[in-house]
Amino acid sequence: MAWDAERLTGPDGEDWRVPVSELEQRRNRMSSALAEANIESALIDDPVELYWLTGGRQNGMMLIGAEGSGIQNTHWVRKSLKRARFESGGDDAPDPISAQPRMRHMTDAFRSLGANSAPAMLAGKMPHDRWQYFSRRLSALGEMEDCTYMMYGLRETKSAWEIEMHRESGRINREMFEAVREVGGEGRSELEMAAAADEVSRAAGFGGRIRMRRWPMDCDRVVIATGRSGAIPSYFDSAIGGLGASPISSLGAGHAKVVAGEPVIVDIVHLHRGYVSDCTRMFCAGSLDEESIGRLDDMAEIRDAIVASLGSGDNCSEAWRIGNGMAGEMGYSEHLMGMSPEQAAFLGHSVGLELDETPVIAERFDRELPVGGTMAIEPKVIYDSGAIGTEDTFTRTADGMECLTMGDSWGLLTEWDE
């Protein structure tokens, strides 16, 4: 019996496939970039990059020829071929979609599509053994090149459609905060509050996975740290990691409970159709002490300075120097983005289909956030008493920076009634 492709929808039957026009534009951009780099073709097999190029992440590979190369772009699929065709637009798919040839026939398959040399591949994302395997199998076509950073660069600038996906992600992100506000309060555990946010996210279509580039990083999408939980160090390369539920899940919300007067930091990530929104706000049962409120106001001041810097076209390393310099003048050098010596050396990270995209607000990123770039800006300070900070996701436009998450519509601090 044939399976029902009409079930592959979003909520209420909404078509959640990537528009074919998006796929065409992305493939054309990549073809142009390959030609500029004097690379004949690229063979893409990473799931995230496959989704960006094909609209799905079925088991397969996408061959993209350089502009003017004469190579026929082709999507090869091992499993599931029928689903891959549907997700790529069905009869409107930009390029042929066919069964992936066996590896012993791969060289001949490349030649039949017009290739004269080995394709570039994503060395920065592939296991070393897989890179070596393809290198051996395609050795008759010459040596493979690496196109990882070419692909990363292409994905740094989002289309209008992608920005809209981020914007909708930010709207749902706010609903998750509303759920935390509703169920939270003195005596509630971090995990209880995270579960309420999770329920909202799942009902809106979150697929269950946050993707990251940096190996072996993984991420929990609702990090809630009450009081001294915010000072607990973790493997996660960020200001806070949280307690986590157990040593194997040592990130995110844990079993600690809200205590009156203690700071509670809530850092929520949501993905809408794959696109990240990242946002942080402070909560407290009752009143937060004046010292913590002062620190929070300082973080907001640093955030505003970074946003202004990026919006004016400063490069990301300059934005880092501005934010880091302000933190030093305010007396936070030993507490910015962690406690010395376990501090994270950034103040913001680009987001897209992955949480840790480029560029980053850090040293050595001597280039600006492009118009169409999307970035989470997150100045935070960590003390023994807890974590204090704020975060929103922004996109750079021709007129400056636009907030894609809650921004000024949600205060820096929410107080639960005692």
Sequence and secondary structure as in RCSB ss.txt:
>XXXX:A:sequence
MAWDAERLTGPDGEDWRVPVSELEQRRNRMSSALAEANIESALIDDPVELYWLTGGRQNGMMLIGAEGSGIQNTH
WVRKSLKRARFESGGDDAPDPISAQPRMRHMTDAFRSLGANSAPAMLAGKMPHDRWQYFSRRLSALGEMEDCTYM
MYGLRETKSAWEIEMHRESGRINREMFEAVREVGGEGRSELEMAAAADEVSRAAGFGGRIRMRRWPMDCDRVVIA
TGRSGAIPSYFDSAIGGLGASPISSLGAGHAKVVAGEPVIVDIVHLHRGYVSDCTRMFCAGSLDEESIGRLDDMA
EIRDAIVASLGSGDNCSEAWRIGNGMAGEMGYSEHLMGMSPEQAAFLGHSVGLELDETPVIAERFDRELPVGGTM
AIEPKVIYDSGAIGTEDTFTRTADGMECLTMGDSWGLLTEWDE
>XXXX:A:secstr
    GGG  SGGG   S  HHHHHHHHHHHHHHHHHTT  EEEE  HHHHHHHHSS  EEEEEEE TTS    EE
EEEE HHHHHHHTTGGG SS EEE   GGGHHHHHHHTT  S  BB TTTS HHHHHHHHHHTGGG    B HHH
HHHHHHS  HHHHHHHHHHHHHHHHHHHHHHHH STT BHHHHHHHHHHHHHHTT  S    SSTT    SEEEE
EGGGGG   SSSSS     SBTTB SS  S B  TT  EEEEEEEEETTEEEEEEEEEEES   HHHHHHHHHHH
HHHHHHHHHHHTT BHHHHHHHHHHHHHHTT TTTBTSSTTS  S SEEE SSSSSEEEEESTT  SB  TT EE
EE  EEEETTEEEE BEEEEEETTEEEE S GGGS SEEEE  
